Structures are given as structure tokens and as C-alpha cells.
Amino acid sequence: MSVVQQMAMPLFFSDSAVAKVKELIEEEENPGLKLRVFVTGGGCSGFQYGFSFDENQDDEDTVIERDGVKLLVDEMSYQYLVGATIDYQEGLQGSQFVVQNPNATSTCGCGSSFTI
């Protein structure tokens, strides 16, 4: 296990999220893509989660790698995501990446907004 992975262990990348990222990377035919999860101000509850695909990895990023797939978290967002699980869920309300965050004291009904 690399030093980067050891530092990143408080953040988890679920099997379903890894599988979906692999599928999307294959569809895009760009093996350099990585899933970036971030926290921004806003939303109904004060903070909101965001997801994007990124080819660039910054020196300050925390990197979680599973099965050849990389998840990137910037330094500011990481403090809000320690202990969280990045998951992918399919249900009646659609399919989406979700964050199961034990640090959130409350969440909005939309599931993408939270309070610490």
C-alpha cells in the first residue's frame, strides 16, 4: 500500500462507485479520467457535494485508488469528507453518485446538501 493510499483510508470508495467509474471511463475511451468529489458552499443546508471527471491531479489532492480507478479530493473538501463513503446508487429516483457522510449533522431532502 502506498503512502497516498494510507493517508486516504479515512475516505471510502464503494464497489458500486468503482464499477460505475470504470464503466464511464470505458465509454469515454479516456483511461486518464479520475472521479473528483468536492464540497462547495451553497445548497439548502449550507454545503453541497459535487462530482466531476478530471484528467488533472493536483499535488494537494488526496487520492484513493481501487481496482485501477482513482478518486480525487482537494485539500479543502477532504476535511469535510473524512470518514465518508462515496457510493453509486440506482433507484426509483434515478442513478447517482452519493456521499454517505458521518460528519453531516443534517442533510437536505435532495441528498446533495448538508450541514456540519
C-alpha positions in Angstrom: 0.0 0.0 0.0 1.4 3.4 -1.0 1.8 6.4 1.3 -1.0 8.2 -0.6 -3.4 5.3 0.0 -2.6 5.1 3.7 -3.3 8.8 4.2 -6.6 8.4 2.3 -8.0 5.5 4.2 -10.5 7.6 6.2 -12.4 8.1 2.9 -14.0 5.1 1.3 -14.8 4.3 -2.4 -17.5 1.7 -2.6 -17.5 -1.3 -5.0 -20.5 0.1 -6.9 -18.9 3.5 -7.3 -15.7 1.9 -8.6 -17.6 -0.2 -11.1 -19.6 2.8 -12.4 -16.5 5.0 -12.8 -14.8 2.1 -14.7 -17.8 1.9 -17.0 -17.9 5.6 -17.6 -14.2 5.8 -18.3 -14.5 3.0 -20.8 -17.4 4.8 -22.5 -15.3 7.9 -22.8 -12.4 5.9 -24.0 -10.1 8.0 -21.8 -8.1 6.0 -19.2 -6.7 9.2 -17.8 -10.0 10.2 -16.2 -10.4 10.3 -12.5 -13.6 11.0 -10.4 -13.3 14.2 -8.4 -15.6 14.7 -5.4 -15.7 18.1 -3.8 -17.6 20.3 -1.3 -18.8 23.8 -2.1 -20.8 26.4 -0.2 -24.4 26.5 -1.1 -27.4 24.2 -1.3 -30.3 24.1 1.1 -28.2 23.2 4.1 -25.0 25.3 3.7 -22.7 22.9 1.9 -23.2 20.7 -1.2 -21.4 17.8 -2.8 -20.1 17.9 -6.4 -18.8 15.3 -8.7 -16.8 15.7 -11.9 -14.4 13.8 -14.1 -10.9 15.3 -14.2 -7.7 14.4 -16.1 -5.6 16.5 -13.8 -4.4 15.5 -10.4 -3.1 18.4 -8.2 -0.2 17.9 -5.7 -2.6 18.7 -2.8 -5.2 16.2 -3.8 -5.9 13.1 -1.7 -6.0 10.1 -4.0 -8.0 6.9 -3.3 -7.2 4.2 -5.8 -9.2 1.0 -6.1 -9.0 -1.5 -8.9 -7.2 0.9 -11.1 -9.8 3.7 -10.6 -8.8 7.0 -8.9 -10.9 9.2 -6.7 -9.6 12.7 -6.1 -10.4 15.0 -3.2 -9.0 18.5 -2.9 -7.4 19.6 0.3 -10.3 21.9 1.4 -13.0 19.3 0.7 -11.2 16.5 2.4 -11.7 17.9 5.9 -15.5 17.7 5.4 -15.3 14.2 3.9 -13.1 12.3 6.4 -14.9 9.0 7.2 -17.4 9.3 4.3 -18.2 6.7 1.7 -18.5 7.6 -1.9 -21.1 5.3 -3.4 -23.2 4.9 -6.5 -26.9 4.0 -6.2 -29.6 3.2 -8.6 -33.2 3.5 -7.5 -36.6 4.9 -8.3 -35.3 8.4 -8.2 -32.6 7.7 -10.7 -29.0 6.8 -10.6 -26.3 8.9 -9.0 -23.1 9.1 -7.0 -23.9 9.8 -3.3 -21.8 10.6 -0.2 -22.6 8.9 3.0 -21.0 11.3 5.4 -21.0 10.7 9.2 -19.8 14.3 9.7 -23.1 15.8 8.4 -25.4 16.8 11.2 -28.3 17.2 8.8 -29.0 16.7 5.2 -31.5 18.1 2.7 -34.1 16.0 1.0 -32.2 16.3 -2.2 -29.3 14.3 -0.7 -26.6 16.6 -2.1 -26.7 19.3 0.5 -25.6 19.0 4.2 -24.7 20.9 7.4 -21.8 20.2 9.6 
